Amino acid sequence: MNKELLHKIKTNFSEKFDTKPLMIFSPGRINIIGEHTDYNDGFVFPAAVDMGIILAIQKSDSIISTVYALDKHEELQFSLDELEPSTEGSWENYIKGVVAEIQNSGKTIGNFNLVFGGDIPGGAGMSSSAALENSVVFGLNILFDLQLSKEEMILISQKAEYNYVGVKCGIMDQYASMFGIKDNALLLDCRTVKSKPYKIDFKNYQLILINTNVKHSLSDSAYNDRRSVCESISKMLDVQALRDATVNDLKEIQEQVTPENYQKALFIIQENDKVIMASRAIEEGNLNALGELLFDSHKGLQNQYKVSCDELDFLVNKAKSNKHVLGARMMGGGFGGCTINLISTEHTNAFTEDVARNYKEKFNIDCTVHAIKLSDGTRIIE
Ligand code: GLA
């Protein structure tokens, strides 16, 4: 966790509100494999990281609540009984959404003051939004003794995303951010919302994120569109979710769906299987097999599910042509953000320097490289 940021948030809160705050850290996440499977009741393989949101929060006697976003130098004030979404795309909706959903769940909170900041670059696909939602609900739960379980809290965060942000996301991001375990990735069944931790032995390899530093617009509407395609095909197949369908089931209705939508549903069924195969590869210590699955997953995200973009494809192709990279793929919702790469530790610098140079030449944008440390989930900090 970022000690400098922690100090900044604490000092800022004390200067503004003149009380001692409760401090919370809520991490972002990576996902090893299993993209877009979460809202199909399927499997995913995320982990919390050591970057995220740091939040300072305390009760207030005022008749309004005040929130300060340190990174943006922006302040939000609202009254608890007059909550309405802010303009689309604003960070304010993550806060207001959580407050509204806590109230909708029948719990009562009082006014509060809050300062937050983070060290996940926006649009990186590392779930800074889930980290923010979780930090707010976690903090309010303690301050107002709401007696919410972690399971209830992540559902509140997810609903905030549905109703205030307008993205019908799955549960992966909120789950990983809340339940992360140091040095472990979590094989999560998104139907039961239960996970199994895996302490992965990466041997001489490591996970590296390369951020394209682009976020193409329309990604939210494309996300919701994908979800509704999956839901309509599940309906045609008469199953609860695509998690329950096989490739053979899908073939039976092939004539009734467009080729594009057929490929999307096929991708989900195959990607779900890949998560289980990846967990086996990890159990067997077979990093080569894991790497191949990452490349395969990217191929499907690019050509079948169509959520990649030129910048992501470029980075994955570079990875493919380097023998020291066992696997790589786009990570998260898509249309920008990061690739996740499994690279030989010894050759990481040479690879990333080469890629960065080529990427700059091609797109005239700098990409950024992050080494990943798997970390604990949302928690109180000192
Ligand atoms: C976003 C969503 C998640 C998940 C991923 C894709 O991060 O918030 O719920 O669907 O995209 O795997």
Boltz pocket constraint, residues with backbone or C-beta under 6 A from the ligand:
constraints:
  - pocket:
      binder: B
      contacts: [[A, 34], [A, 35], [A, 36], [A, 37], [A, 38], [A, 39], [A, 125], [A, 127], [A, 169], [A, 170], [A, 171], [A, 172], [A, 173], [A, 332], [A, 333], [A, 334]]
      max_distance: 6.0
